[in-house]
Amino acid sequence: MRAAAEDGDGDAGGQNQVGVATKTRAKPKKPSQFKVLMLNDDYTPMEFVVLVLKRFFSMDLEQATRVMLHVHQKGVGVCGIFTYEVAETKVNQVMDFARQNQHPLQCTLEKA
């Protein structure tokens, strides 16, 4: 009969092994991104659209004018790409501001 200390592993049949438990941590996923879209209409003045783009999307005059003209010519344009919460907030801010100023401007979001 052999003693546990004699079989080379010192743990009497492998039942008393000591080790370090490791836990694999899942990598955090990047949040989904959403495009804020502005829709063209025949009533909202171009100057108001430029004001909205500057105020709510931090665009300079040149960039805001470029986006406004794109919306005017193509019917829709991207104001920016954000996480869902930020995009939703910006859409609500734009819609509220447009209504306060009696403009029918439409703004929406879609997954980027």
C-alpha distances in whole Angstrom, upper triangle without the diagonal:
4,7,10,12,10,11,14,16,15,16,13,14,17,19,20,22,25,28,32,34,37,40,42,45,48,51,54,57,60,63,65,68,72,75,78,81,85,87,91,93,97,98,96,97,96,96,94,91,91,91,88,86,87,86,83,82,83,85,87,91,90,87,88,91,89,87,90,92,89,89,93,93,89,89,86,84,81,81,78,74,72,69,70,71,73,75,75,77,79,80,81,83,85,86,87,89,91,92,93,95,96,95,93,90,87,84,80,77,74,71,71
4,7,8,6,7,11,12,12,13,10,11,15,16,17,19,22,25,29,31,34,37,39,43,45,48,51,54,57,60,62,66,69,72,75,78,82,85,88,91,95,95,93,95,93,93,91,89,88,88,86,84,84,83,80,79,80,82,84,88,87,84,85,88,87,84,87,89,86,86,90,90,87,87,83,81,78,78,75,71,69,66,67,68,70,72,73,74,76,78,79,80,82,83,84,86,88,89,90,93,94,92,90,88,85,81,78,74,72,69,69
4,5,5,7,10,11,9,10,8,11,13,15,15,17,20,23,27,29,32,35,37,41,44,47,50,52,56,58,61,64,68,71,74,77,81,83,87,90,93,94,92,93,91,92,90,87,87,87,84,82,82,81,78,77,78,80,83,86,86,82,84,87,85,83,86,88,85,85,89,89,86,85,82,80,77,77,73,70,67,64,66,66,68,70,71,72,74,76,77,78,80,82,82,84,86,87,88,91,92,90,89,86,83,80,76,73,71,67,67
4,5,6,8,8,6,6,5,8,10,11,11,13,16,19,23,25,28,31,34,37,40,43,46,49,52,55,57,60,64,67,70,73,77,79,83,86,90,90,88,89,88,88,86,83,83,83,80,78,78,78,75,73,74,76,79,82,82,79,80,83,81,79,82,84,81,81,85,85,82,82,78,76,73,73,69,66,64,61,62,62,65,66,67,68,71,72,73,74,77,78,79,81,82,83,85,87,88,87,85,82,79,76,73,69,67,64,64
4,6,7,7,5,7,7,10,12,13,13,14,16,19,23,25,28,32,34,37,40,43,46,49,52,55,58,61,64,68,71,74,77,80,84,86,90,91,88,90,88,88,86,83,83,83,80,78,78,78,75,73,74,76,78,82,82,78,80,83,81,79,82,84,81,81,85,85,82,82,79,77,73,73,70,66,64,61,62,63,65,67,68,69,71,73,74,75,77,78,79,81,83,84,85,87,89,87,86,83,80,76,73,70,68,64,64
4,6,8,7,10,9,11,13,16,15,16,19,21,25,27,30,34,36,39,42,45,48,51,54,57,59,63,66,69,72,75,79,82,85,88,92,93,90,92,90,90,88,85,85,85,82,80,80,80,77,75,76,78,80,84,83,80,82,85,83,81,84,86,83,83,87,87,84,84,80,78,75,75,71,68,66,63,64,65,67,69,70,71,73,75,76,77,79,81,81,83,85,86,87,90,91,89,88,85,82,78,75,72,69,66,66
4,6,7,9,8,9,11,13,14,14,17,20,23,26,28,31,33,37,40,42,46,48,52,54,57,60,63,67,70,73,76,79,82,85,89,90,88,89,87,88,86,83,83,83,80,78,78,78,75,73,74,75,78,82,81,78,79,82,80,78,81,83,80,80,84,84,81,81,77,75,72,72,69,65,63,61,62,63,65,66,68,69,71,72,73,75,77,78,79,81,83,84,85,87,88,87,85,82,79,76,73,69,67,63,63
4,6,9,9,10,11,14,14,13,15,18,21,24,26,30,31,35,38,40,44,46,49,52,55,58,61,65,68,71,74,77,80,84,87,88,85,87,85,85,83,81,80,80,77,75,76,75,72,70,71,73,75,79,78,75,77,80,78,76,79,81,78,78,82,82,79,79,75,73,70,70,66,63,61,58,60,61,63,64,66,67,69,70,72,73,75,76,77,79,81,82,83,85,87,85,83,80,77,74,71,67,65,61,61
4,6,8,8,8,11,10,9,12,14,18,20,23,26,28,32,34,37,40,43,46,49,51,55,58,61,64,67,71,74,77,80,84,85,82,84,82,82,80,77,77,77,74,72,73,72,69,67,68,70,72,76,75,72,74,77,75,73,76,78,75,75,79,79,76,76,72,70,67,67,63,60,58,55,57,57,59,61,62,63,65,67,68,69,71,73,74,75,77,79,80,82,83,81,80,77,74,70,67,64,62,58,58
4,6,8,8,10,9,9,11,14,18,20,24,27,29,33,36,38,41,44,48,50,53,56,60,63,66,69,73,75,79,82,85,86,83,85,83,83,81,79,78,78,75,73,74,73,70,68,69,71,74,77,77,74,75,78,77,74,78,79,77,77,80,81,78,78,74,72,68,68,65,61,59,56,58,58,60,62,63,64,66,68,69,70,72,74,75,76,78,79,80,83,84,82,81,78,75,72,69,65,63,60,59
4,6,5,6,5,7,10,13,16,18,22,25,27,31,34,37,40,42,46,48,51,54,58,61,64,67,71,73,77,80,83,84,81,83,81,82,80,77,77,76,73,72,72,71,68,67,68,70,72,76,76,72,74,77,75,73,76,78,75,75,79,79,76,76,72,70,67,67,63,60,57,54,55,56,58,60,61,62,64,66,67,68,70,71,72,74,76,77,78,80,82,80,79,76,73,70,66,63,61,57,57
4,6,7,7,9,13,16,20,21,25,27,30,33,36,39,42,45,48,51,53,57,60,63,66,69,73,75,79,82,86,86,84,86,84,84,82,79,79,79,76,74,75,74,71,70,71,73,75,79,79,75,76,80,78,76,78,80,78,77,81,81,78,78,74,73,69,69,66,62,60,57,58,59,61,63,63,65,67,68,69,71,73,74,75,77,79,79,81,83,84,83,81,78,75,72,69,65,63,60,60
4,6,8,9,13,16,19,21,24,26,28,32,35,38,41,43,47,49,51,55,58,62,64,67,71,73,77,80,84,84,82,84,82,83,81,78,78,78,75,73,74,73,70,68,69,71,74,78,77,74,75,78,76,74,77,79,76,75,79,79,76,76,72,71,67,68,64,60,58,55,56,57,59,61,62,63,65,67,68,69,71,72,73,75,77,78,79,82,83,81,79,77,73,70,67,63,61,58,58
4,6,6,10,12,16,17,20,22,25,28,31,34,37,40,43,45,48,51,55,58,61,64,68,70,74,76,80,81,79,80,79,79,77,74,74,74,71,69,70,69,66,64,66,67,70,74,73,70,71,74,72,70,73,75,72,72,76,76,72,72,69,67,64,64,60,57,55,52,53,53,56,57,58,60,62,63,64,66,68,69,70,72,73,74,76,78,79,78,76,73,70,67,63,60,58,54,54
4,6,9,12,15,16,19,22,24,28,30,34,36,39,43,45,47,51,54,57,60,63,67,69,73,76,79,80,78,80,78,78,76,73,74,73,70,69,69,68,65,64,65,67,70,73,73,70,71,74,72,70,73,75,72,71,75,75,72,72,68,67,63,63,60,56,54,51,52,52,55,56,57,58,61,62,63,64,67,68,68,70,72,73,74,77,78,76,75,72,69,66,62,59,57,53,54
4,6,10,13,14,18,21,24,27,30,33,36,39,42,44,47,50,54,57,60,63,67,69,73,76,79,80,77,79,77,78,75,73,73,72,69,68,68,67,64,63,64,66,69,72,72,69,70,73,72,69,72,74,72,71,75,75,72,72,68,66,63,63,59,56,53,50,51,52,54,56,56,58,60,61,62,64,66,67,68,70,72,73,74,76,77,76,74,72,69,65,62,59,57,53,54
4,7,10,12,15,18,21,24,27,30,33,36,39,42,44,48,51,55,57,61,64,67,70,73,77,77,75,77,75,75,73,70,70,70,67,65,66,65,62,60,61,63,66,70,69,66,67,71,69,67,69,72,69,69,72,73,70,69,66,64,60,60,57,53,51,48,49,50,52,54,54,56,58,59,60,62,64,65,66,68,70,71,72,74,75,74,72,70,67,63,60,56,55,51,51
4,7,9,13,16,19,22,25,28,31,34,37,40,43,46,49,53,55,59,62,65,68,71,75,75,73,74,73,73,71,68,68,67,64,63,63,62,59,58,58,61,63,67,67,64,65,68,67,64,67,69,67,67,70,71,68,68,64,62,58,58,54,51,48,46,47,47,49,51,52,53,55,57,58,59,61,63,63,65,67,68,69,71,73,72,70,67,65,61,58,55,53,49,49
4,6,9,13,16,19,22,25,27,31,34,36,39,42,46,49,52,55,59,61,65,68,72,72,69,71,69,69,67,64,64,64,61,59,60,59,56,54,55,57,60,63,63,60,61,64,63,61,64,66,63,63,67,67,64,64,60,58,55,55,51,47,45,42,44,44,46,48,49,50,52,54,55,56,58,60,60,62,64,65,66,68,70,68,67,64,61,58,55,51,49,46,46
4,6,10,13,15,19,21,24,27,30,33,36,39,42,46,49,52,55,58,62,65,68,69,66,67,66,66,64,61,61,60,57,56,56,55,52,51,51,54,56,60,60,57,58,61,59,57,60,62,60,60,63,64,61,61,57,55,51,51,47,44,42,39,40,41,42,45,46,46,49,50,51,52,55,56,57,58,61,62,63,65,66,65,64,61,58,54,51,48,46,43,43
4,7,10,13,16,19,21,25,28,30,33,36,40,43,46,49,53,55,59,62,66,66,63,65,63,63,61,59,58,58,55,53,54,53,50,48,49,52,54,58,58,55,56,59,57,55,58,60,57,57,61,61,59,58,55,52,49,49,45,42,39,36,37,38,40,42,43,44,46,48,48,50,52,53,54,56,58,59,60,62,64,62,61,58,55,51,49,45,43,40,40
4,7,9,13,15,18,21,24,27,30,33,36,40,42,46,49,52,56,59,62,63,60,61,60,60,58,55,55,55,52,50,50,50,47,45,46,48,51,54,54,51,52,55,54,51,54,57,54,54,57,58,55,55,51,49,45,45,42,38,36,33,34,35,37,39,40,41,43,45,45,47,49,50,51,53,55,56,57,59,61,59,58,55,52,48,45,42,40,37,37
4,6,9,12,15,18,21,24,26,30,33,37,39,42,46,49,52,55,59,59,57,58,57,57,55,52,52,52,49,47,48,47,44,42,43,45,48,52,52,48,49,53,51,49,51,54,51,50,54,55,52,51,48,46,42,42,39,35,33,30,31,31,33,35,36,37,40,41,42,43,46,47,48,50,51,53,54,56,57,56,54,51,48,45,42,38,37,33,33
4,6,9,12,15,18,21,24,27,30,34,36,40,43,46,49,52,56,57,54,56,54,54,52,49,49,49,46,44,45,45,41,40,41,43,46,49,49,45,46,50,48,46,48,51,48,47,51,52,49,48,45,43,39,39,36,32,30,27,28,29,31,33,34,36,37,39,40,42,43,45,46,48,49,51,52,54,55,53,52,49,46,42,39,36,34,30,30
4,6,9,12,15,18,21,24,27,31,33,36,40,43,46,49,53,53,51,52,51,51,49,46,46,46,43,41,42,41,38,36,37,39,42,46,46,42,43,46,45,42,45,48,45,44,48,49,46,46,42,40,36,36,32,29,27,24,25,26,28,30,31,32,34,35,37,38,40,41,42,44,46,47,48,50,52,50,48,46,43,39,36,33,31,28,28
4,6,9,12,15,17,20,24,27,30,33,37,39,43,46,50,50,48,49,48,48,46,43,43,43,40,38,39,39,35,34,35,37,40,43,43,40,40,44,42,39,42,44,42,41,45,45,43,42,38,36,33,33,30,26,24,21,22,23,25,27,28,29,31,33,34,35,37,38,40,41,43,44,46,48,49,47,45,43,40,36,33,29,27,24,24
4,6,9,12,15,18,21,25,28,31,34,37,41,44,47,48,45,47,45,45,43,40,40,40,37,35,36,36,33,31,32,34,37,40,40,36,37,40,39,36,39,41,39,38,42,43,40,40,36,34,30,30,27,23,21,18,20,21,23,24,26,27,29,30,32,33,35,36,38,39,41,42,44,45,47,45,43,40,37,34,31,27,25,22,22
4,6,9,12,15,18,22,24,28,31,34,38,41,44,45,42,43,42,42,40,37,37,37,34,32,33,33,29,28,29,31,34,37,37,34,34,38,36,34,36,39,36,36,40,40,37,37,33,31,27,27,24,20,18,15,17,18,19,21,22,24,25,27,28,30,31,33,34,36,37,39,40,42,43,41,40,37,34,30,28,24,23,19,19
4,6,9,12,15,19,21,25,28,31,34,37,41,42,39,41,39,40,38,35,35,35,32,30,31,31,27,26,27,29,32,35,35,31,32,35,34,31,34,36,33,33,36,37,34,34,30,28,24,24,21,17,15,13,14,16,17,18,20,22,23,24,26,28,29,30,32,34,35,37,38,40,41,39,37,34,31,28,25,21,19,16,16
4,6,9,12,16,18,22,25,28,31,35,38,39,36,37,36,36,34,31,31,31,28,26,28,27,24,22,24,25,28,32,31,28,28,32,30,27,30,32,30,29,33,34,31,31,27,25,21,21,17,14,12,10,12,14,15,16,18,19,20,22,24,25,26,28,29,31,32,34,35,37,38,36,34,31,28,25,22,18,17,14,13
4,6,10,13,16,19,22,25,29,32,35,36,33,35,33,34,32,29,29,29,26,24,25,25,21,20,22,24,27,30,30,26,27,30,29,26,28,31,28,27,31,32,29,28,25,23,19,19,15,12,9,6,8,10,11,12,14,16,17,18,20,22,23,24,26,27,29,30,32,33,35,33,31,28,25,22,19,15,14,11,11
4,7,10,13,16,20,22,26,29,33,33,31,33,31,32,30,27,27,28,25,23,25,24,21,19,22,23,26,29,29,25,25,28,27,23,26,28,25,24,28,29,26,25,22,20,16,17,14,10,8,6,7,10,11,11,13,15,16,17,19,21,21,23,25,26,27,29,31,32,33,31,29,26,23,19,16,12,11,8,8
4,7,10,13,17,19,23,26,30,30,28,29,28,28,27,23,24,24,21,19,21,21,18,16,18,19,23,25,25,21,21,24,23,20,22,24,22,21,25,25,23,22,18,16,13,13,10,6,5,5,6,10,10,9,11,14,14,14,17,18,19,20,23,24,24,26,28,29,30,28,26,23,20,16,14,10,9,6,5
4,6,9,13,16,19,22,26,27,24,26,25,26,24,20,21,22,19,17,19,19,16,14,17,18,22,24,24,20,19,22,21,17,19,22,19,18,22,23,20,19,15,13,10,11,8,5,5,6,6,9,9,6,9,12,11,11,14,16,16,17,20,21,21,23,25,26,27,24,22,19,16,13,10,6,5,4,5
4,6,10,13,16,19,23,24,21,23,21,22,21,17,18,19,16,14,17,17,14,12,15,16,19,21,20,17,16,19,17,14,16,18,15,14,18,19,16,15,12,10,6,7,6,4,7,9,9,12,10,7,10,12,11,10,14,15,14,15,19,19,19,21,24,24,25,22,20,17,14,10,8,5,5,6,5
4,7,10,13,16,20,20,18,20,18,19,17,14,15,16,13,11,14,14,11,10,13,14,17,19,19,16,14,17,16,12,14,16,14,12,16,18,15,14,10,8,6,5,6,6,8,10,10,11,10,6,8,10,8,7,11,12,10,12,15,15,15,18,20,20,21,18,17,13,11,7,6,4,7,9,9
4,6,10,13,17,17,15,17,16,18,16,12,14,16,12,11,15,15,13,12,15,15,18,18,18,15,13,15,14,11,11,14,11,9,13,14,12,10,7,5,5,6,8,9,11,14,13,15,13,10,11,13,10,8,12,13,11,12,15,16,15,17,20,19,20,16,15,11,8,6,5,6,8,11,11
4,7,10,13,14,12,13,12,14,12,9,11,13,10,10,13,14,12,12,15,14,17,17,17,14,12,13,13,9,9,11,10,7,10,12,11,8,6,5,6,7,10,12,14,17,16,17,15,12,13,14,11,9,12,13,9,10,14,14,12,15,17,17,17,13,11,8,6,4,7,9,11,14,14
4,7,10,12,10,13,12,15,13,10,13,15,13,13,16,17,15,15,18,17,20,19,19,17,14,15,14,11,10,12,10,7,8,11,9,6,5,7,9,10,13,16,18,20,19,20,19,15,16,17,14,12,14,15,12,11,15,15,13,15,18,17,16,12,10,7,5,6,8,11,13,16,16
4,7,9,8,10,10,13,12,10,13,15,13,13,17,18,17,17,20,18,20,19,19,17,14,14,14,11,9,10,9,6,6,8,8,5,6,8,12,13,16,19,21,24,22,24,22,19,19,20,17,15,17,17,14,13,17,16,13,15,18,17,15,12,10,7,7,9,12,14,16,20,20
4,6,6,9,10,13,12,11,14,16,15,16,19,20,19,19,22,21,22,21,21,20,17,16,17,14,11,12,13,9,8,11,11,8,10,12,15,16,19,22,24,26,25,26,24,21,21,22,19,16,18,18,15,14,16,16,12,14,17,15,13,10,7,7,8,11,14,17,19,23,23
4,6,8,10,13,13,12,15,17,16,18,21,22,21,22,24,23,24,22,22,21,18,17,18,16,13,13,14,11,9,11,13,10,13,15,18,19,23,25,27,30,29,29,28,24,24,25,22,20,21,21,17,16,19,18,14,15,18,16,14,10,9,9,11,15,17,21,23,26,27
4,6,9,12,10,11,14,15,15,17,19,20,20,21,24,22,23,21,22,22,18,17,19,17,14,15,16,13,11,14,16,13,15,17,19,19,23,26,28,30,29,29,27,24,24,24,21,19,20,19,16,15,17,15,11,13,15,12,10,7,7,8,11,14,18,21,24,27,28
4,6,8,7,7,11,11,11,13,16,16,16,18,20,19,20,18,19,19,15,14,16,15,11,13,15,12,10,14,15,13,14,15,17,16,20,23,25,27,26,26,24,21,21,21,18,16,17,16,13,12,14,12,9,11,13,10,9,6,6,6,10,12,16,19,22,26,26
4,5,5,7,9,10,11,13,15,16,17,18,19,18,18,15,17,17,14,12,15,14,10,12,14,12,10,14,16,14,15,16,18,17,21,24,26,29,28,28,26,23,24,23,20,18,19,18,14,15,16,14,11,13,14,11,11,8,10,9,13,15,19,22,24,28,28
4,5,5,6,9,10,11,12,14,15,16,17,15,15,12,13,13,10,9,11,11,7,8,11,10,8,12,14,13,14,14,16,15,18,22,24,27,27,27,25,22,23,23,19,18,20,18,15,16,18,15,13,16,17,14,14,11,12,11,13,15,18,21,23,26,26
4,5,5,6,9,10,11,12,14,15,15,14,13,10,12,13,10,9,12,12,9,11,14,13,12,15,17,16,17,16,17,16,19,23,24,28,28,27,24,23,23,22,19,19,20,18,14,16,17,14,12,16,16,13,14,12,14,12,15,16,20,22,25,28,27
4,5,5,6,9,10,10,12,13,15,14,14,12,14,14,11,11,14,13,10,12,15,13,13,16,18,16,16,15,16,14,18,21,22,25,25,25,22,20,20,19,16,15,16,14,11,12,13,10,9,12,12,9,11,9,11,9,12,13,17,20,23,26,26
4,5,5,6,9,10,11,11,13,12,13,11,13,12,8,9,11,9,6,10,11,9,10,13,15,13,12,11,13,11,14,18,20,23,22,22,20,17,18,18,14,13,15,13,10,12,14,11,9,13,14,12,13,10,11,8,10,11,14,17,20,23,22
4,5,5,6,9,10,10,11,9,9,7,9,9,5,6,9,8,6,9,12,11,11,15,16,15,14,13,13,11,14,18,20,23,23,23,20,18,20,19,15,15,17,15,12,14,16,13,12,16,16,14,16,13,15,12,14,14,17,19,21,24,23
4,6,5,6,8,10,10,9,10,9,12,11,8,9,13,12,10,13,15,14,15,18,19,18,17,15,15,13,15,19,20,23,23,22,19,18,19,17,14,15,16,13,10,13,14,11,11,14,14,12,14,13,15,12,14,14,17,19,23,25,24
4,5,5,6,8,9,9,11,11,13,12,9,11,13,11,10,14,15,13,14,18,18,17,15,13,13,10,13,16,17,20,20,19,16,14,15,14,10,11,12,10,7,10,11,8,8,12,12,11,14,12,13,10,12,11,14,16,19,22,21
4,6,6,5,7,6,8,9,11,9,5,9,10,8,8,12,13,11,14,16,17,16,14,11,10,7,10,13,15,18,19,18,15,14,15,14,10,11,14,11,9,12,14,12,12,16,16,15,17,15,15,12,13,11,14,15,18,20,19
4,6,6,5,5,6,7,10,9,6,9,12,11,11,14,15,15,17,19,20,19,17,15,14,10,12,15,16,20,21,20,16,16,18,16,12,14,16,13,11,15,16,13,14,17,17,16,19,17,18,15,16,15,17,18,21,23,22
4,6,6,8,9,10,14,12,10,13,15,14,13,17,18,17,19,22,22,21,19,17,15,12,13,16,16,19,19,18,15,15,16,14,10,13,13,10,9,13,13,10,12,15,15,14,17,16,18,15,16,14,17,18,21,23,22
4,6,8,11,13,15,13,11,14,16,13,14,17,18,16,19,21,21,20,17,15,13,9,10,13,13,15,16,15,11,11,12,10,7,9,11,8,7,11,12,10,12,15,15,15,18,16,17,14,14,12,14,14,18,19,19
4,6,9,11,13,10,9,12,13,11,12,16,16,15,18,20,20,19,16,13,11,7,7,10,11,14,15,15,11,10,13,11,8,11,13,11,10,13,15,13,15,18,18,18,20,18,19,15,15,12,14,14,16,18,17
4,7,10,12,10,9,13,14,12,14,17,17,17,20,22,22,22,19,16,14,10,10,13,13,16,18,17,14,14,16,14,11,14,16,13,13,17,17,15,17,20,20,20,22,21,22,18,18,16,18,18,20,21,20
4,7,8,6,6,9,10,9,11,14,14,15,17,19,20,20,17,14,12,9,10,13,15,18,20,20,16,16,18,17,14,16,18,16,14,18,19,17,18,21,21,20,23,20,21,18,18,16,18,18,20,22,20
4,6,5,6,8,10,11,12,14,15,16,18,20,21,21,19,16,15,12,13,17,18,22,24,24,20,19,22,21,17,19,21,19,17,21,22,19,20,23,23,22,24,22,23,20,21,19,21,22,24,25,23
4,6,5,6,9,10,10,12,14,15,16,18,20,20,19,16,16,14,15,19,21,25,26,26,22,21,24,22,19,20,22,20,17,21,22,19,19,23,22,20,23,21,22,19,21,20,22,23,25,27,25
4,6,5,6,9,10,11,12,14,15,17,18,19,18,15,15,14,15,19,21,25,27,27,24,22,25,24,20,22,24,22,20,23,24,22,21,25,25,23,25,23,24,20,22,20,23,23,25,26,24
4,5,5,6,9,10,11,12,14,15,16,17,15,12,12,10,12,15,18,21,23,24,20,19,22,21,18,19,22,20,17,21,23,20,20,24,24,23,25,22,22,19,19,18,20,20,21,23,20
4,5,5,6,9,10,11,12,14,15,15,14,11,11,9,11,15,17,21,22,23,19,18,20,19,15,16,19,17,14,17,19,17,16,20,21,19,21,18,19,15,16,15,17,18,20,22,20
4,6,5,6,9,10,10,12,14,15,14,12,13,12,14,18,21,24,25,26,23,21,23,22,19,19,22,20,17,19,21,19,18,21,22,20,21,18,19,16,17,17,19,21,23,24,23
4,5,5,6,9,10,11,12,13,13,10,11,11,13,17,20,24,25,26,23,21,23,23,19,20,23,21,18,21,23,21,20,23,25,23,24,20,21,17,18,17,19,20,21,23,21
4,5,5,6,9,10,10,11,9,7,8,7,10,14,17,20,21,23,20,17,19,20,16,16,19,18,15,17,20,18,17,21,22,21,22,18,18,14,15,13,15,16,17,19,18
4,5,5,6,9,10,10,9,8,10,9,13,16,19,23,23,24,21,18,20,20,17,16,19,18,14,16,19,17,15,18,20,18,19,15,15,12,13,13,15,17,19,21,20
4,5,5,6,8,10,10,9,12,12,15,19,22,25,26,27,24,22,23,24,20,19,22,21,18,19,22,20,18,22,23,21,21,18,17,15,15,16,18,19,21,23,22
4,5,5,6,8,7,6,9,11,14,17,20,23,24,25,23,20,22,23,19,18,22,21,18,19,23,21,19,22,24,22,23,19,18,15,15,14,16,17,18,20,18
4,6,5,5,5,5,8,10,13,16,19,22,22,24,21,18,20,21,17,16,19,19,15,16,19,18,16,19,21,20,19,16,14,11,11,11,13,15,16,19,18
4,6,6,7,9,12,13,17,20,23,26,26,27,25,21,23,23,20,18,21,21,17,18,21,19,17,19,22,19,19,15,14,12,13,14,16,18,19,22,21
4,6,8,9,13,15,18,21,24,27,27,29,27,23,25,26,23,21,24,24,20,21,24,23,20,23,25,23,23,19,18,15,16,16,18,20,20,23,22
4,6,7,11,14,16,19,22,25,25,27,25,21,23,25,21,20,23,23,20,20,24,23,21,23,26,24,23,20,18,15,14,15,16,17,17,20,19
4,7,11,13,16,18,21,24,23,25,23,20,21,22,19,17,20,21,17,17,21,20,18,20,23,21,20,16,14,12,11,12,13,15,16,19,18
4,7,10,12,14,17,20,19,21,20,16,17,19,16,14,17,18,15,15,19,19,17,19,22,21,20,17,14,11,10,9,10,11,12,15,15
4,6,9,12,15,18,18,20,18,14,16,18,15,13,17,17,14,15,19,18,17,20,22,21,21,18,16,13,11,10,10,11,12,14,13
4,6,8,11,14,15,17,15,11,14,15,12,12,16,16,14,15,19,18,17,20,23,22,23,19,18,14,12,10,10,9,10,12,10
4,7,10,13,14,15,12,10,13,13,10,10,14,13,11,14,16,16,15,19,20,20,21,18,17,13,12,9,10,10,12,13,12
4,7,10,12,13,10,8,12,12,10,11,14,14,13,15,18,18,18,21,23,22,24,21,20,17,15,12,11,10,11,12,10
4,7,9,11,9,7,11,12,11,12,15,15,15,17,20,20,20,23,25,25,26,24,23,19,17,13,12,9,9,9,7
4,6,8,6,5,9,10,9,11,14,14,15,17,19,20,21,23,24,25,27,25,24,20,18,14,12,10,10,10,9
4,6,5,6,9,10,11,12,14,15,17,18,20,21,23,24,26,27,28,27,25,22,20,16,14,11,11,9,10
4,6,5,6,8,10,10,12,14,15,16,18,20,21,22,24,26,27,25,23,21,18,14,12,9,9,8,10
4,6,5,6,9,10,11,12,14,15,16,18,20,21,22,24,26,24,23,21,18,15,13,11,12,12,14
4,5,5,6,9,10,10,12,14,15,16,18,20,21,23,24,23,22,19,17,14,12,10,12,13,13
4,5,5,6,9,10,11,12,14,15,17,18,20,21,22,20,19,16,14,10,9,7,9,10,11
4,5,5,6,9,10,11,12,14,15,17,18,20,21,19,18,16,13,10,8,7,10,11,13
4,5,5,6,9,10,10,12,14,15,16,18,20,19,18,16,14,11,11,10,13,15,16
4,5,5,6,9,10,10,12,14,15,17,18,17,16,13,12,9,9,9,13,15,15
4,6,5,6,9,10,11,12,14,16,16,15,13,11,9,6,6,7,11,14,15
4,5,5,6,8,10,11,12,14,15,14,13,12,10,8,9,10,14,17,18
4,6,5,6,9,10,11,12,14,13,14,12,11,10,11,13,16,19,20
4,6,5,6,9,10,11,12,11,11,8,8,7,10,12,16,18,19
4,6,5,6,9,10,10,9,8,7,7,7,9,12,16,19,20
4,5,5,6,9,10,10,10,10,10,10,13,15,19,22,23
4,5,5,6,9,9,10,9,11,11,14,17,20,23,24
4,5,5,6,5,7,6,8,10,13,16,20,23,24
4,5,5,6,7,8,10,12,15,18,22,25,26
4,6,8,10,11,13,15,18,21,24,27,29
4,6,9,10,13,15,18,21,25,28,29
4,7,9,12,15,18,22,25,28,30
4,6,9,12,15,19,22,26,27
4,6,10,13,17,20,23,25
4,7,10,14,17,21,22
4,7,10,13,17,18
4,7,10,14,15
4,7,11,12
4,7,9
4,6
4
